[in-house]
C-alpha cells in the first residue's frame, strides 16, 4: 500500500510539473539588427559579444575599407553575430567586395542606403543588380523614409504610397524597412500608427514583410520642413538642442522600449531594428561600457525572442484599437474572435491584434500608454491559453477575468485556429 501511494504521488507530481511547463513552440530567431553597434576602432570578439548579450543578432557595419570588414566578419562570426556590411569600395567595386565576402558565414547582406528619394531608386537597383550577379545568396538592404511630417517633397513622388510602391517594384528585397521614432517630447507622435497601418496592410494584402525600428538612444530631430541634424549634431545632442525648433527623444525607459517593440510585432513586423548604439544615452557609451539602457534593452530583447513562436511568420488577420480616443488612421475594436467573449480596457486603450500562425490564432493586446498600467477585462472559453513572457502556456481560465497590463507591455492569448471567427 505504501509503495502504491509513493508511485501515485510521483505520477501526480509528474503530471502537474509537465502541465506547468507547457511551452509555446519556438520558431527560430526573430531578426534584431543594430545600427552601427561596433565601429572600426572597436573590432573584437568581446565587443561583438556585447551586442549578442543585449539581444542583437545582426549589426550594420560601417567601415572605411574592406580589410576592416574582413576583421569584423571574423570577430562577429565568433560571437554569433551576422553583419550587414558597408564600405566605400562596396559602391565603387561591388563585384569585388561580393566575391571576397560572399562565402563568409557571418555575412548577412549589403547595406546600400538610408532614406533615399525617388531619384535614387534606379541607381540603387543597378547597384543591387551588380551585387546579385556576383552573389546570388545574399541580399541588399535599403531603409526607407517614414511618412512623418508635412515635408513630403523629399519622397520625389506624389505621395507616400507611391514612394514605397515604386521602390518596391524597382528594388527587389526580402522585406521593406522604415524608421519611425514615436516617443516625442514625452508623448506619442500622432502619425506613428498611420505608418504602422500602412505597412501592416501591405503585409496583410500583398504578403510583403516589413521590419520596423525601436529608438534605443536619446535623439534630436528637427520638426516639419527643417533639415535633419548631422551626425556631429547627434553626437553633441545637448550642445545643439534648440527647444523652439526641435523635437527631442529622451533616453528610452523600459516601458518606451517595450511599447515600440511590441506595437511593431503586433502590427506584423518580421524583424526589429535598434537605432542606435551611438550617441547620448545609447546602450553602449563612448568607451563601450554598458549603460542603463543596455539592461533595459536586454530585457526587451529576451522577451521578443521568447515570443518568436507567436510573431515569426505570423499573418495579420485584423488590427483594431480600444479607448475613447484612438490614434489617427486606426479603427475601433468591434469584433472579437469567437473564443473571446468579453474584452474591455480602461485608460488610454490598447492595440488589439489578431494573428494566425500554423494551427493557432493569437490575440495580442498592447497597452498604448507607456506611463500607466491598463486594466484589462477578458473572458474566454476553455480553449484559450495565456502566453507568458517566458513562453509558458497557462489556461486563461486559471486567471481572474480582471487583470493588469503594465505600461507599454502586452498580454497574449492563444487558441486553435479552427475556432477563430473570421
C-alpha positions in Angstrom: 0.0 0.0 0.0 2.8 2.4 0.9 4.5 1.6 -2.4 1.3 2.4 -4.3 1.0 5.8 -2.5 4.5 6.7 -3.4 4.0 5.8 -7.1 0.7 7.8 -7.1 2.4 10.8 -5.6 5.2 10.7 -8.2 2.7 10.3 -11.0 0.7 13.3 -9.8 3.9 15.3 -9.5 5.0 14.5 -13.0 1.6 15.4 -14.4 1.4 18.7 -12.6 5.0 19.5 -13.4 4.6 18.7 -17.1 1.4 20.7 -17.2 3.0 23.8 -15.6 5.9 23.7 -18.0 3.9 23.6 -21.2 5.7 26.0 -23.5 4.9 27.8 -26.8 6.7 26.2 -29.7 9.6 28.3 -30.7 10.0 29.3 -34.4 13.7 30.2 -34.7 15.1 33.6 -34.0 13.4 37.0 -34.8 15.9 39.2 -36.6 17.1 42.0 -34.4 19.5 44.4 -36.1 21.6 47.2 -34.5 22.7 50.2 -36.5 26.5 50.8 -36.1 26.9 48.7 -33.0 30.6 48.2 -33.3 32.9 50.8 -35.0 36.1 50.2 -37.0 38.3 51.0 -34.0 36.3 48.6 -31.7 36.5 45.4 -33.7 36.9 42.5 -31.3 35.1 39.3 -30.4 34.5 40.7 -26.9 32.7 43.8 -28.3 30.5 41.8 -30.6 29.6 39.6 -27.7 28.2 42.7 -26.0 25.8 43.0 -28.9 24.9 39.4 -28.6 24.3 39.8 -24.9 21.9 42.7 -25.5 19.9 40.6 -27.9 21.3 41.7 -31.3 21.9 39.1 -34.0 22.7 41.4 -36.9 24.8 44.5 -37.0 25.2 47.1 -39.7 29.0 47.5 -40.2 30.0 51.0 -41.4 33.7 50.7 -42.1 36.3 52.6 -44.2 37.9 49.7 -46.0 37.4 46.1 -46.9 40.2 44.8 -44.7 38.4 46.2 -41.7 35.3 44.4 -42.9 37.2 41.1 -43.1 38.4 41.5 -39.5 34.9 42.5 -38.3 33.3 39.5 -40.1 35.8 37.1 -38.4 35.2 38.6 -34.9 31.4 38.9 -35.4 31.2 35.3 -36.5 33.0 34.0 -33.4 30.5 36.0 -31.3 27.4 34.6 -33.1 26.6 37.9 -34.9 26.0 38.4 -38.6 26.9 41.7 -40.4 25.2 43.9 -43.0 28.4 45.3 -44.5 29.2 48.7 -45.9 32.4 50.5 -47.0 33.3 52.9 -49.9 34.6 50.1 -52.1 31.2 48.4 -51.9 29.9 51.1 -54.2 33.0 51.7 -56.4 33.7 48.0 -56.9 30.7 46.0 -55.7 31.6 42.8 -57.5 35.0 42.7 -55.9 33.5 43.1 -52.4 30.8 40.5 -53.1 33.3 37.9 -54.4 35.6 38.5 -51.4 33.0 38.0 -48.7 30.1 36.1 -50.2 31.2 32.8 -48.6 31.9 34.2 -45.2 29.4 32.6 -42.7 29.0 35.9 -40.8 27.8 37.8 -43.8 24.1 38.8 -43.7 24.0 41.1 -46.6 25.0 44.5 -48.1 23.9 47.9 -46.8 23.2 50.3 -49.7 21.5 53.3 -48.2 19.2 55.1 -45.8 16.1 57.2 -46.7 16.6 57.6 -50.5 14.3 59.8 -52.6 12.7 58.6 -55.8 15.5 59.9 -57.9 17.9 57.4 -56.4 15.8 54.2 -56.9 17.3 53.2 -60.3 20.8 53.8 -59.1 20.2 51.6 -56.1 18.6 48.9 -58.2 21.6 48.9 -60.6 23.9 48.7 -57.6 21.9 45.8 -56.2 22.0 44.0 -59.6 25.8 44.1 -59.7 25.9 42.6 -56.3 23.4 39.9 -57.2 25.4 39.0 -60.3 28.4 38.2 -58.0 26.5 36.9 -55.1 23.0 35.3 -55.5 22.8 34.1 -51.9 22.8 37.4 -50.0 20.5 40.4 -50.3 20.9 44.2 -50.3 19.3 46.4 -47.7 17.9 50.0 -48.0 15.9 51.7 -45.3 13.0 54.0 -46.4 11.6 57.3 -45.1 8.6 57.3 -42.8 5.6 59.5 -43.5 6.1 61.7 -40.5 5.6 65.4 -41.4 4.5 67.9 -44.0 7.8 67.8 -45.9 6.8 65.2 -48.5 8.9 66.7 -51.3 11.8 64.5 -50.2 9.9 61.4 -51.4 10.1 62.6 -55.0 6.6 61.1 -55.6 3.1 62.3 -55.4 2.5 60.7 -52.0 3.9 58.1 -49.6 2.0 55.2 -51.1 3.7 55.8 -54.5 7.1 56.3 -52.8 7.0 52.9 -51.1 5.3 51.0 -54.0 7.7 52.4 -56.7 10.7 51.5 -54.6 9.3 48.0 -54.0 8.7 47.4 -57.7 12.2 48.6 -58.7 14.4 47.3 -55.8 13.9 43.6 -55.0 14.5 42.8 -51.3 13.2 40.2 -48.9 11.5 42.8 -46.7 10.7 46.6 -46.5 12.2 48.8 -43.8 11.2 52.2 -42.5 12.2 54.2 -39.4 9.8 56.0 -37.1 10.7 57.1 -33.5 7.3 57.6 -31.9 8.1 58.8 -28.4 8.5 62.6 -28.8 8.6 65.1 -26.0 7.0 62.7 -23.6 4.1 61.7 -25.9 3.4 59.5 -28.9 3.8 61.1 -32.3 0.3 61.5 -33.9 1.3 59.8 -37.2 3.0 56.7 -35.9 0.0 54.4 -36.1 -0.8 55.7 -39.6 2.6 54.4 -40.7 2.1 51.1 -38.9 -1.3 50.7 -40.5 0.2 51.3 -44.0 2.9 48.6 -43.7 0.6 46.1 -41.9 -1.8 46.5 -44.8 0.9 45.7 -47.3 1.8 42.7 -45.3 -1.8 41.6 -44.9 -2.9 42.1 -48.5 0.3 41.6 -50.5 2.3 39.3 -48.2 5.0 41.9 -48.1 7.1 41.5 -44.9 8.5 44.6 -43.2 10.8 45.4 -40.3 10.5 48.4 -38.0 12.5 50.4 -35.6 13.0 50.8 -31.8 14.8 54.0 -30.8 17.4 52.9 -28.3 19.1 56.2 -27.5 18.3 59.9 -27.0 17.9 61.7 -30.3 17.4 65.1 -31.7 15.0 65.5 -34.7 14.0 68.8 -36.3 10.3 69.3 -36.8 8.4 69.8 -40.0 10.4 71.2 -43.0 13.8 71.7 -41.4 16.7 69.6 -42.3 17.7 66.6 -40.1 20.7 67.1 -37.9 24.1 66.0 -39.0 25.9 63.1 -37.3 28.1 65.7 -35.5 24.9 67.3 -34.2 23.7 63.9 -33.0 26.9 63.2 -31.0 26.7 66.7 -29.5 23.0 66.4 -28.7 22.6 68.8 -25.9 25.0 71.4 -27.3 22.9 71.7 -30.5 19.5 71.4 -28.9 17.2 74.4 -29.7 13.9 74.0 -27.9 12.0 76.4 -30.1 12.5 74.4 -33.3 13.1 70.8 -32.3 11.6 67.6 -31.0 13.6 65.6 -28.5 13.5 61.9 -27.9 14.7 61.3 -24.4 16.7 58.3 -23.2 14.2 55.5 -23.5 12.6 53.9 -20.5 11.9 50.1 -20.3 8.2 51.0 -20.9 9.0 53.0 -24.0 11.2 50.3 -25.4 8.5 47.7 -24.9 5.8 49.8 -26.5 7.9 50.4 -29.6 8.9 46.7 -30.0 5.5 45.2 -29.1 3.4 47.5 -31.3 5.7 46.7 -34.2 5.3 43.0 -33.6 1.5 43.3 -33.1 1.3 45.0 -36.4 3.1 42.1 -38.1 6.7 43.3 -38.2 9.0 40.4 -39.0 12.1 41.9 -37.6 13.2 44.7 -35.3 15.9 47.4 -35.8 17.7 49.1 -32.9 18.8 52.7 -33.6 21.4 53.5 -32.4 24.3 52.2 -30.4 26.0 55.7 -30.7 25.4 59.0 -29.0 24.0 60.3 -25.8 22.1 57.7 -23.7 22.8 54.7 -26.1 23.1 51.1 -24.8 26.9 51.3 -25.0 28.8 54.5 -24.1 31.8 56.0 -26.0 34.1 53.6 -24.1 32.0 50.6 -25.0 30.6 50.2 -21.4 27.1 49.2 -20.7 24.6 51.9 -19.8 21.2 51.6 -18.0 19.6 51.3 -21.5 21.7 48.1 -22.1 19.9 46.3 -19.3 16.5 47.6 -20.3 17.1 46.6 -23.9 18.4 43.2 -22.9 15.2 42.5 -21.1 13.0 43.5 -24.0 15.2 41.5 -26.5 14.7 38.4 -24.4 11.0 38.9 -24.4 11.0 39.4 -28.1 12.7 36.0 -28.7 10.5 34.2 -26.1 7.6 35.3 -28.3 9.1 34.1 -31.6 6.5 31.3 -31.6 3.8 34.0 -31.8 5.2 36.5 -34.2 7.8 34.9 -36.5 6.0 34.1 -39.8 2.6 35.0 -38.3 -0.1 36.5 -40.7 -2.1 39.6 -39.7 -5.9 38.9 -39.6 -7.1 42.1 -38.0 -5.8 45.1 -36.1 -8.1 47.5 -34.0 -7.9 49.8 -31.0 -9.8 50.2 -27.8 -10.2 53.5 -25.9 -12.4 56.6 -26.1 -9.9 58.3 -28.4 -8.0 56.1 -30.8 -4.9 57.0 -32.9 -5.3 58.7 -36.3 -5.8 56.2 -39.2 -6.9 53.3 -36.9 -10.3 51.7 -36.3 -12.3 50.9 -33.1 -12.4 47.3 -32.0 -15.8 46.0 -32.9 -15.5 42.2 -33.4 -13.8 39.6 -31.3 -12.6 36.1 -32.2 -15.3 33.5 -31.2 -13.4 32.1 -28.1 -13.1 35.6 -26.6 -16.5 36.6 -25.1 -15.6 39.9 -23.4 -12.6 42.3 -23.9 -12.6 45.7 -22.2 -9.8 48.1 -21.3 -9.6 51.3 -19.3 -7.4 54.3 -19.6 -5.8 55.3 -22.9 -6.6 52.0 -24.5 -4.9 49.2 -26.4 -3.8 47.8 -29.8 -5.7 44.6 -30.3 -4.2 42.4 -33.0 -5.3 39.0 -34.2 -2.6 36.9 -35.8 -2.6 33.4 -37.3 0.3 31.0 -37.4 0.3 27.3 -38.2 -2.7 25.9 -36.3 -3.0 28.7 -33.8 -4.6 32.1 -33.5 -3.1 34.7 -31.3 -4.8 37.6 -29.7 -2.2 40.3 -28.9 -3.2 43.2 -26.6 -0.7 46.1 -26.2 -1.2 48.8 -23.7 -0.7 52.1 -25.7 0.1 54.0 -22.6 3.8 53.9 -21.6 3.3 55.7 -18.3 0.3 54.0 -16.7 -0.9 50.4 -16.2 -4.1 49.4 -18.0 -6.9 47.3 -16.5 -7.9 44.5 -18.9 -11.1 42.6 -18.5 -11.1 39.5 -20.6 -13.4 36.5 -20.6 -12.8 33.5 -22.8 -13.9 29.9 -23.4 -11.9 26.9 -22.3 -9.8 26.6 -25.5 -7.9 29.8 -24.8 -4.4 29.8 -23.2 -2.4 32.8 -21.9 1.2 33.1 -23.3 3.6 34.2 -20.5 6.8 36.2 -21.0 8.9 33.0 -20.8 6.7 31.3 -23.4 4.8 29.2 -20.9 1.2 28.4 -21.7 -1.4 28.6 -19.0 -5.2 28.1 -19.4 -6.7 31.6 -19.5 -9.5 30.4 -17.1 -6.8 29.9 -14.4 -6.7 33.7 -14.2 -9.3 36.1 -12.9 -11.3 37.9 -15.5 -9.8 41.3 -14.5 -6.1 41.6 -15.0 -3.5 44.4 -15.5 -1.2 45.1 -18.4 1.8 47.1 -17.4 2.8 50.4 -19.2 3.8 49.7 -22.8 3.5 45.9 -22.2 1.3 43.3 -23.8 -0.9 40.4 -23.0 -1.1 37.4 -25.4 -3.7 34.7 -25.7 -3.7 31.6 -27.9 -6.4 29.3 -29.2 -6.8 26.8 -32.1 -7.2 28.5 -35.5 -10.4 26.5 -36.3 -12.2 28.3 -33.6 -11.3 31.7 -35.0 -14.4 33.6 -36.1 -13.2 35.2 -39.4 
